[in-house]
Amino acid sequence: MNSARKESNPALAIEIAGIKFKNPVMTASGTFGYGKEFSPYTDLGGLGAIVVKGLSLNPRQGNPSPRIVETPCGMLNAIGLQNVGVDAFIKEKLPALKGVDTKVIANIFGETVDDYVEVAKRLDAAQGVAAVEINISCPNVKKGGIIFGTDPLEAHRVVSAVKGSTRLPVITKLSPNVTDIKVMAKAVEEAGTDAISLINTLTGMVIDVEKRRPVLATTTGGLSGPAIRPIAVRMVWQARQAVKVPLIGMGGIMTAKDALEFIIAGATAVQVGTANFVDPDSAIKVADGIAEYVTRHKTSVKELVGSLKV
């Protein structure tokens, strides 16, 4: 256990939308439960932030099984955003994090703009939430199922509405399933987002060749893990060229070296996701590795952000 875990290290400290984080390593939504479940296995206080699993206005059961399948260098999931709902989170899950010395970011989603706004409003009144992260990789049921995160106008609309409904900083999580990530990044920046996190999962499919049927009950799912990392790093780098708001990079981060690629490409912070299923202490190990790197290079995370030489 080194300095990343034992005491604060000024060289690791970052700031996003006025929030100070002790280090740049967060957990990715959907891979870390509501945070407390991981307390027996890792030091929650050593994280820069915990991003809880996506919250909707009402509880959701998610998709039928099978809904996870392992793939080469990753996994495909179609959990269906199962969650307890925002009210149960505020009443039952959030209090369990009260004594944890780290920031809590609430990921939210909805099927309409009004859904997003209502969830954000309820979190706005809760104690202990530092920011909201908007998952826009969801279909707008009132617009014929168009995905918020693949249409710049829809993305702008939902981000603008959420921003106007909460005093909390707003982070928008972008989908990679678009033609040009720069267009989407610009759209949400113009809508007022305080930061952008990217990327969400890539749409994929696995087929059981003996049965000639999809392995997942939903046919397709979201691909995550090391296989997508080069794509994610490229998209973070492209987004950095297009916008001025801070970026939070994610996609297949397993080690400190992986995380540093995102930071050097332009991300102020990173999120560790699928690695949590392999080793629940992964995010802390990434933070420790970054601490070792900045010490060895006599630098800081702030100086590393966007330091790529092209």
C-alpha positions, 0 to 999 in steps of 0.5 A: 500500500503506497501513497495513493492509498495511505495519504493524499498526494498533491501530484495526483490531485485534480479538479473538475467543475469546481470539485476537488478529487484526491486522485484521477481514478474513479469507478465506472457506472454499472461495474461497482454497484452502489459502492458499498458492496466493494468495501470488503475488497478494496479501500473506497477512501483511496478512490478519486470518486465512486460512480454508482450504477445508473439510476432511473425514476422507477426501479427496473428489473433489467433484461432476461438472462443470459445477459453477460457473455465473455469475449476475447479481451472483454465482455458483452453485457445486456443487463438492461440498466437494472437498478433500485430507482432513485428514491430507494438509492437516496433512502437506502444506498446513499447513507451507506457511503456517508462515512467514505472519504471520497466523492460520489457521482450519481449516473442517471438515465431515462426514456424521456427528457422529463425522466432525466430531469426528475431524477436529477431534481431528486438527487439535487435535494439529496446529501452526499452526491457531488455530481450527476453523470448523464447516460445518454445511450438510451432510447427516447421513447417519445421520439420513436426510440432514437438514441439520445446519444447518437443525435446531436440535437437530442443530446443537446436537449437532454443535457440542457434540460438536466443542467437547468434542473440541478445545481450539481455539476453535470457530466455527460457520458458519450456513446461511441456508436456514432459517426463523429465523436467530435460532433457529439462532444461539441453538442453537449458542451454547447448545452452546458455540460460541465465535463464529458465522460467517454466512452460507453460500450460499443454495440456487439453480438455473439452467436452460438454457432451450434444453436445458430442463435444469439448468446444474449437474450437481447441479441446484442449487448455492450462490449467493454474491456481491453479490446475497446481501449485503443478506440476509446483512447482515440475518441478521447484524443479527438474530443480533446481537440473539439472541446474545452470542458474536462474529459473523463476517459474510460474503456478497457483500463486494466493498469496504470499504464492504460490509464496514463494513455487516456490522461496523456491523450487529454483526459483529466480523470479516468474510470475503471470498469470491467477490470473491477470484475477481474480484481475488485481492487483494480481501481486502487492499483491503478491509482497506486501505479499513477502515483509511482509514475508521477513520482518517478517522472517528477511530474503531476497528473495536471501536467500530464493531461493532454501532454501527447506529442504528435 
